[in-house]
Amino acid sequence: MSKKLLVTGASGKLGQLVLENLIKRGEKNIIATSRKIEKLAAFATKGVDVRSADFEKTETLDAAFKGAERLLIISTDAIGSRVEQHKNAIAAAKKAGVRHIVYTSWPKADTSVAFVSKEHIETEKLIKESGLTYTILRNYPYAQNIFYAIPQALEMGTLYGTAGKGGVAYVTREDCAEAAAGALIQKNEKNEIYDISGKDVIDYEELVKLVSEVSGKPLKYVDIPEADLKAALLKSGLPEIWADVFVTFDLSYKNGDTKTATDAVLKLSGHEPKGFKEFLIENKAALFSAQAH
């Protein structure tokens, strides 16, 4: 019998992709937890053990984690309050007898200026202090993230940012999911940290050239001070916490947090990550209209 594998946050986009990968790889003993288990009905029909779990309601976690041996904690979307949520999940995992934790983090989490890095490094510390073995997946920015800004930028003809010449090895969410599934099913129980990147390192100048080429519409990049970018994001209606997230993403690119392509996707999934231009071509329609990311 294969070990019982548990995926938290399984109803989200990454979580569902991980489940699909595990099923494709022939895994049978899969547990999927979520606050929104109705979104996992299709997986329940495929034999996945679907359970309700809320990291803020610790009383839900004992039953949710029961029997799991290897656990994937997909970092929650509650930016600003994630550490306590993750702390509850780690404690419940240890109590349930989980042997190995896989966690989705951020590149150079210990030194990055990205707003999200503090919560990630604090979670990594909690995992290391738990006594359980672990695999940390420091996921680079999703290629899909560009769709938050590119449709409007194409309308204006200009993409604004504050990343300077900072390069990003964008990785697709699908490649992150395959890497996470690979980490979860690994036989070893040793401590490892992987930088999960794409294979093409590009800065914003190179990005707009590729977008222009694929879309057929002219697009230029204009680098502006971080204060001006934040003001523009606030004016567009973004809450301040999210404006800070996006501005500091750019600053982390400028600082070189995401400039190194790695072979982690290949090691964990068995195939090379998708190229950025190939990703754009496959998602050409999304360049023109914002979509659910």
Buried (B, 14 or more C-beta within 10 A) or exposed (E): EEBBBBBBBBBBBBBBBBBBBBBEBEBEBBBBBBBEBEBBEEBEEEEBBBBBBBBEEBEBBEBBBBEBBBBBBBBBEBBEEBBEBBBBBBBBBBEBEBBBBBBBBBBBBEEBBBBBBBBBBBBBEBBBEBEBBBBBBBBBBBBBBBBBBBBEBBEEEBBBBBBBEBBBBBBBBBBBBBBBBBBBBBEEEEEBBBBBBBBBBBBBBBBBBBBBEBBEBEBBBEBEEBEEBBBBBBEEEBEEEBBBBBBBBBBBBBBBBBBBBBEBBBEBBEEEBBBBBEBBEEBEEBBBEEEEE
